[in-house]
Amino acid sequence: MKVLISSRAVLDIQRNADWWAAQHSRLQAAEWFYCVYDQLDAIGSSPLSYGLSSENGMFPFEVRDALIGLGNRKSYRAIFGVHEDHLTVYRVLRAAEGTIDAFDLE
């Protein structure tokens, strides 16, 4: 399935990579950045295998979560909608950042 990444999710990824660069290293930030894009692309191979998001009932389409990031303990949540012929990644947030609402989607 084709994976589209919203401009808001792109901004999330860049913001999180900047945080990685400041808190860890530029090298780890780059590794995290490319790893996240690879993981988002991989969601398209089986999007229905990911669990429904806690926000699922708030939207007229399925909203699912994928835990992504470096290492065994993925600490970021890709929030995506499943549509007829594609999926859209709406946000990429630290898992601790809480829930989204309609204003978080484009």
N, C-alpha and C positions, 0 to 999 in steps of 0.2 A: 504494500500500500504506500502511496506517495506521502511523504512527510513534509508538511509546511511548518515553518517556524515563524511565529508572529514577531513583529518588530518589538513588542513588549518583552517577549522571551529573549530576543537577541540582546536587548538592554540589560535584562537580568543576568544573562551569561557574562556579559562584559563587566558588569558591576561586581559579580562574584569573582571573576578572574582578577580584577583589580584588588579585591580584598585578599585573595590568595597571594598576590605579589607583595602586598604590604605586610601580611602576617607571616608568610613563609618565605617564598623566593619567587623571582621571575620565572625560573625554570619550572618550578612546581605549578605556577599559574598557567604557563603555556601547556604543560602536560594535562592539567585539569581541563582547560579550555578545549583542547582537541579531543580528549576523552569524552567530554560531555556531548560534543557534536556527533561523535561516532555512536554513542549510546542512544542519542535521539534518533539517529538514522535507523538503528537496529530495531527500534520500537515498531517500525512499519512492517516488519516481517511477521509479527503476531500481536497486534495491538489489543485484541480481545483477551489475551492471556494476563493482562494487567488488571488489577482490582479497580472497582469503581471508586471514585473519589468521594470523600465525605460531602463534597459539594454537588454531587451528581443530580440530586433532585431539584436543584435551583435553575437548571437549564433545559431547553427543549431537545437536547441531544446528550449522548453519553459523555460523561467527563470521567476520565481515568487518571490514575497516578502511576508513575514509574519512579522508583528510587534510583538515583544516578550519582555518579561521582567517582572519586579515586578509592582504591582499596576495597576491602571486604565490607566495611561499614559505610555504605552510601548515605550521605547526609543531605542530599538535595532531592527535591521533588519536582519532577517534570509533570505538569498538569496539562492534559491534552484532551481534545474532543475527537470522537470518532464520527466521521461523516460517511456518506455513501461511497465515495471513491478516493478519499484521502483522510488523513488525520492532521489536526492542527495543534501544535504545541503552543499553549497560551502563556504559560509562565514557567520559570525555573527558579524555585525558591529554596532557601534552606528549609529543611523539614520543620524546624522550630518556628518558622515565620507565621504559621497559622493558616487560616482558611482564606479563600478568595470570594469575591462576589461579582455580580454582573459588570461592575465598573472596571474590573481587572481584565476583562476580555475585550478584544477589538471587535 
